[in-house]
Amino acid sequence: MAEWAIVLEILFWVTVGLSLVGVVFLPLLVICIPTDHFGHPNRRRGWTGTKNVGQRPIVVVIRNLLAAPLFLAGVLMLFTPGQGVLMILVAISIATFPGKNRIERRIIALPGVLATLNMIRAKARRPPLEKPLGNGQEKT
């Protein structure tokens, strides 16, 4: 009986922690996304935020180490209270791996995802994110 109480207590604190991550950390990351992040289909790939070639591998490792727990938290939030899809999108946006742009565009295309992101940005008085363009479309 005591083992179940310990497991339930751990699950409770994991849920509380994930909720705090979703309420505090997720909006901070969403308002930092550039407005054209999802807008162009051929944006720069592999940008690490540094011009020093020697620092790039370190930055990539740090970004991926930050993205991994956010991704796992997003997956857990799909089953617990929280914004799982948005957390997964933010984690993928932080990470660096081949094909991430295509995955981001598919998640943004889900109903309500872009609207929710723009609602969070509007509360922070940030301009809305641009809609992803399809292949062959130009920005107007």
Contacts in CASP RR format, 6 or more apart in sequence:
PFRMAT RR
TARGET T0000
AUTHOR 0000-0000-0000
METHOD contacts of the structure
MODEL  1
MAEWAIVLEILFWVTVGLSLVGVVFLPLLVICIPTDHFGHPNRRRGWTGT
KNVGQRPIVVVIRNLLAAPLFLAGVLMLFTPGQGVLMILVAISIATFPGK
NRIERRIIALPGVLATLNMIRAKARRPPLEKPLGNGQEKT
14 76 0 8 1.000
14 80 0 8 1.000
15 80 0 8 1.000
15 81 0 8 1.000
18 73 0 8 1.000
18 74 0 8 1.000
18 76 0 8 1.000
18 77 0 8 1.000
18 80 0 8 1.000
18 81 0 8 1.000
18 82 0 8 1.000
19 80 0 8 1.000
19 81 0 8 1.000
19 82 0 8 1.000
21 70 0 8 1.000
21 73 0 8 1.000
21 87 0 8 1.000
22 73 0 8 1.000
22 77 0 8 1.000
22 82 0 8 1.000
22 83 0 8 1.000
22 87 0 8 1.000
25 70 0 8 1.000
26 83 0 8 1.000
26 86 0 8 1.000
26 87 0 8 1.000
26 90 0 8 1.000
26 120 0 8 1.000
27 120 0 8 1.000
27 123 0 8 1.000
27 124 0 8 1.000
29 90 0 8 1.000
29 93 0 8 1.000
29 94 0 8 1.000
30 86 0 8 1.000
30 90 0 8 1.000
30 117 0 8 1.000
30 120 0 8 1.000
30 121 0 8 1.000
31 120 0 8 1.000
31 121 0 8 1.000
31 124 0 8 1.000
31 126 0 8 1.000
33 90 0 8 1.000
33 93 0 8 1.000
33 117 0 8 1.000
33 129 0 8 1.000
35 126 0 8 1.000
35 127 0 8 1.000
35 128 0 8 1.000
35 129 0 8 1.000
35 130 0 8 1.000
36 43 0 8 1.000
36 130 0 8 1.000
37 43 0 8 1.000
37 93 0 8 1.000
37 129 0 8 1.000
38 104 0 8 1.000
38 105 0 8 1.000
38 108 0 8 1.000
38 114 0 8 1.000
38 129 0 8 1.000
38 130 0 8 1.000
38 131 0 8 1.000
38 132 0 8 1.000
39 129 0 8 1.000
39 130 0 8 1.000
39 131 0 8 1.000
39 132 0 8 1.000
39 133 0 8 1.000
39 139 0 8 1.000
40 133 0 8 1.000
40 139 0 8 1.000
41 101 0 8 1.000
41 105 0 8 1.000
41 132 0 8 1.000
41 133 0 8 1.000
41 134 0 8 1.000
41 135 0 8 1.000
41 136 0 8 1.000
43 101 0 8 1.000
45 101 0 8 1.000
46 96 0 8 1.000
48 55 0 8 1.000
48 56 0 8 1.000
48 59 0 8 1.000
48 60 0 8 1.000
48 63 0 8 1.000
48 96 0 8 1.000
49 59 0 8 1.000
50 56 0 8 1.000
50 59 0 8 1.000
60 96 0 8 1.000
63 94 0 8 1.000
63 95 0 8 1.000
63 96 0 8 1.000
64 95 0 8 1.000
64 96 0 8 1.000
64 97 0 8 1.000
66 94 0 8 1.000
67 91 0 8 1.000
67 92 0 8 1.000
67 94 0 8 1.000
67 95 0 8 1.000
68 91 0 8 1.000
68 95 0 8 1.000
70 87 0 8 1.000
70 90 0 8 1.000
70 91 0 8 1.000
70 94 0 8 1.000
71 87 0 8 1.000
71 88 0 8 1.000
71 91 0 8 1.000
71 92 0 8 1.000
71 95 0 8 1.000
73 84 0 8 1.000
73 87 0 8 1.000
73 91 0 8 1.000
74 84 0 8 1.000
74 85 0 8 1.000
74 87 0 8 1.000
74 88 0 8 1.000
74 91 0 8 1.000
75 84 0 8 1.000
75 88 0 8 1.000
77 83 0 8 1.000
77 84 0 8 1.000
77 87 0 8 1.000
78 84 0 8 1.000
78 85 0 8 1.000
83 116 0 8 1.000
85 107 0 8 1.000
85 110 0 8 1.000
85 113 0 8 1.000
86 113 0 8 1.000
86 116 0 8 1.000
86 117 0 8 1.000
88 107 0 8 1.000
89 104 0 8 1.000
89 107 0 8 1.000
89 108 0 8 1.000
89 113 0 8 1.000
89 117 0 8 1.000
92 100 0 8 1.000
92 103 0 8 1.000
92 104 0 8 1.000
92 107 0 8 1.000
93 100 0 8 1.000
93 104 0 8 1.000
105 132 0 8 1.000
107 113 0 8 1.000
108 114 0 8 1.000
108 117 0 8 1.000
108 131 0 8 1.000
108 132 0 8 1.000
109 132 0 8 1.000
114 129 0 8 1.000
114 131 0 8 1.000
117 129 0 8 1.000
118 128 0 8 1.000
118 129 0 8 1.000
121 127 0 8 1.000
121 128 0 8 1.000
121 129 0 8 1.000
122 128 0 8 1.000
130 139 0 8 1.000
133 139 0 8 1.000
END
